[in-house]
Amino acid sequence: MKSKLAALARSFRWAGCGVRHCVLHERNFRIHLAAALFVFWLAGALRVETAGFGLLSLAVGGVLAAEMLNTAVEAAVDLASPGRHPLAKLAKDVSAGAVLVMALASVGVGFAVLWRPEGLLALWRALLAHWQPKVLLVIYLALAAWFVFGFGGEKQTPA
Ligand SMILES: Nc1ncnc2c1ncn2[C@@H]1O[C@H](COP(=O)(O)OP(=O)(O)OP(=O)(O)O)[C@@H](O)[C@H]1O
């Protein structure tokens, strides 16, 4: 029993290593994370109901998972085919296309859940009328830019 629990804990640890790698070395993954934070903030500000949060979570999780699978495919292809090969190109392009499809579907989910003209207009008016939201927005944009472009190391494929 103890060794089974240890094996389970180990598998979670390896999964965590995969997430950590993407956060540190995949710029697109960080873009999705920064966008997700904004989407969840917007959903909170618009008082989106629980089901809406569920849909947004599925969409955000789907895009992040697709991005991670794309990274896994790229690493496996580079390992199997260090030189150029049409099948390597096919695998990478289809994998990248899957991320695009998931991202577009998520934009659709985002619109369906967050398109509340009155609420959005009220947020926009609050942004224009007060300095605090402007400062918060600038801080968020600066932190997001640092996180996306300045955080972690260069893209790499582990040896
Ligand atoms: N081993 C390979 N053989 C043939 N074509 C490849 C190979 N590796 C990459 N390509 C192709 O070269 C182009 C650029 O690939 P690259 O791996 O640089 O991806 P990318 O679009 O820059 O994405 P990322 O920044 O996530 O790596 C893509 O069309 C890809 O399919």
Ligand as a Chemical Component Dictionary entry (heavy atoms), coordinates in Angstrom:
data_LIG
# 
_chem_comp.id                   LIG 
_chem_comp.type                 NON-POLYMER 
_chem_comp.pdbx_formal_charge   0 
_chem_comp.three_letter_code    LIG 
# 
loop_
_chem_comp_atom.comp_id 
_chem_comp_atom.atom_id 
_chem_comp_atom.alt_atom_id 
_chem_comp_atom.type_symbol 
_chem_comp_atom.charge 
_chem_comp_atom.model_Cartn_x 
_chem_comp_atom.model_Cartn_y 
_chem_comp_atom.model_Cartn_z 
_chem_comp_atom.pdbx_ordinal 
LIG N1  N1  N 0 12.243 17.719 -38.451 1  
LIG C1  C1  C 0 11.507 18.477 -39.270 2  
LIG N2  N2  N 0 11.317 18.109 -40.555 3  
LIG C2  C2  C 0 10.581 18.853 -41.416 4  
LIG N3  N3  N 0 9.959  20.005 -41.083 5  
LIG C3  C3  C 0 10.088 20.429 -39.800 6  
LIG C4  C4  C 0 10.882 19.711 -38.839 7  
LIG N4  N4  N 0 10.834 20.387 -37.666 8  
LIG C5  C5  C 0 10.055 21.462 -37.897 9  
LIG N5  N5  N 0 9.607  21.501 -39.160 10 
LIG C6  C6  C 0 8.714  22.489 -39.776 11 
LIG O1  O1  O 0 9.338  23.766 -39.783 12 
LIG C7  C7  C 0 8.390  24.780 -39.451 13 
LIG C8  C8  C 0 8.835  25.505 -38.189 14 
LIG O2  O2  O 0 9.000  24.547 -37.157 15 
LIG P1  P1  P 0 9.344  24.898 -35.659 16 
LIG O3  O3  O 0 9.611  23.647 -34.912 17 
LIG O4  O4  O 0 10.366 25.973 -35.617 18 
LIG O5  O5  O 0 7.930  25.376 -35.156 19 
LIG P2  P2  P 0 7.379  26.825 -34.834 20 
LIG O6  O6  O 0 6.210  27.047 -35.748 21 
LIG O7  O7  O 0 8.475  27.838 -34.832 22 
LIG O8  O8  O 0 6.776  26.585 -33.371 23 
LIG P3  P3  P 0 7.497  26.669 -31.955 24 
LIG O9  O9  O 0 7.954  28.111 -31.776 25 
LIG O10 O10 O 0 6.440  26.237 -31.002 26 
LIG O11 O11 O 0 8.644  25.701 -32.023 27 
LIG C9  C9  C 0 7.035  24.061 -39.281 28 
LIG O12 O12 O 0 6.310  24.085 -40.487 29 
LIG C10 C10 C 0 7.438  22.635 -38.957 30 
LIG O13 O13 O 0 6.490  21.705 -39.364 31 
# 
loop_
_chem_comp_bond.comp_id 
_chem_comp_bond.atom_id_1 
_chem_comp_bond.atom_id_2 
_chem_comp_bond.value_order 
_chem_comp_bond.pdbx_ordinal 
LIG N1  C1  SING 1  
LIG C1  N2  SING 2  
LIG C1  C4  DOUB 3  
LIG N2  C2  DOUB 4  
LIG C2  N3  SING 5  
LIG N3  C3  DOUB 6  
LIG C3  C4  SING 7  
LIG C3  N5  SING 8  
LIG C4  N4  SING 9  
LIG N4  C5  DOUB 10 
LIG C5  N5  SING 11 
LIG N5  C6  SING 12 
LIG C6  O1  SING 13 
LIG C6  C10 SING 14 
LIG O1  C7  SING 15 
LIG C7  C8  SING 16 
LIG C7  C9  SING 17 
LIG C8  O2  SING 18 
LIG O2  P1  SING 19 
LIG P1  O3  DOUB 20 
LIG P1  O4  SING 21 
LIG P1  O5  SING 22 
LIG O5  P2  SING 23 
LIG P2  O6  DOUB 24 
LIG P2  O7  SING 25 
LIG P2  O8  SING 26 
LIG O8  P3  SING 27 
LIG P3  O9  DOUB 28 
LIG P3  O10 SING 29 
LIG P3  O11 SING 30 
LIG C9  O12 SING 31 
LIG C9  C10 SING 32 
LIG C10 O13 SING 33 
# 
